[in-house]
Amino acid sequence: MLAAAMLALMAAAAQAQGDAPWCYRDFNAAPFSNCSFPTAQQCFAAARIMGGVCERNHRPLAKVTHKSKARPD
């Protein structure tokens, strides 16, 4: 029951956050990966509960750009 709840939370986080530096991977019955972890510590905590592995996300991460508000002259 706890595992199912954790999977649901992880899937929601993946959709909300997009790609992050750390990925959780589970290679059991249905391969599953979630690249929504900003820190290794968070990913390893999920892996301890779910029994998967954590690894660095090798896909290019989206760059955060800041829009500056130009003052009208």
C-alpha positions in Angstrom: 0.0 0.0 0.0 2.8 2.4 0.9 4.6 1.5 -2.3 1.6 2.3 -4.4 1.2 5.7 -2.7 4.8 6.5 -3.2 4.6 5.6 -6.9 1.6 7.9 -7.3 3.4 10.8 -5.6 6.5 10.2 -7.7 4.5 10.2 -10.9 2.8 13.5 -9.9 6.1 15.1 -9.0 7.6 14.0 -12.4 4.8 15.7 -14.2 5.0 18.8 -12.1 8.7 19.3 -12.1 9.9 17.9 -15.4 13.5 16.8 -15.7 15.8 17.2 -12.8 19.4 16.2 -12.2 18.6 12.8 -10.5 16.5 9.9 -11.7 14.9 7.0 -9.8 14.8 3.8 -11.9 12.9 0.6 -11.1 13.6 -2.4 -13.4 11.1 -4.8 -11.8 7.9 -6.0 -13.5 7.2 -2.8 -15.4 10.3 -0.6 -16.0 9.7 2.8 -14.5 11.8 6.0 -14.2 11.3 9.3 -12.6 13.7 12.2 -13.2 12.1 14.7 -10.8 14.6 14.6 -8.0 16.7 17.8 -7.5 19.1 16.2 -5.1 20.7 12.8 -4.7 19.5 12.5 -1.1 15.9 12.8 -2.2 16.3 10.2 -4.9 18.1 7.7 -2.6 15.3 8.1 0.0 12.8 7.1 -2.6 14.9 4.2 -3.7 15.2 2.9 -0.2 11.4 2.8 0.1 10.7 1.5 -3.4 13.8 -0.7 -4.0 15.0 0.8 -7.2 18.2 2.7 -8.1 19.2 6.3 -8.5 21.4 7.7 -11.2 22.4 11.1 -12.7 20.0 12.3 -15.4 22.0 12.1 -18.6 19.6 14.1 -20.7 20.2 17.8 -21.2 18.4 19.7 -18.5 16.2 22.6 -19.4 17.9 26.0 -18.8 16.1 28.4 -16.5 15.9 31.8 -18.0 14.9 34.9 -16.2 12.9 37.5 -18.0 13.9 41.0 -17.1 11.2 43.7 -17.1 12.4 46.5 -19.3 11.5 49.9 -18.0 9.7 52.0 -20.6 11.7 55.1 -21.4 
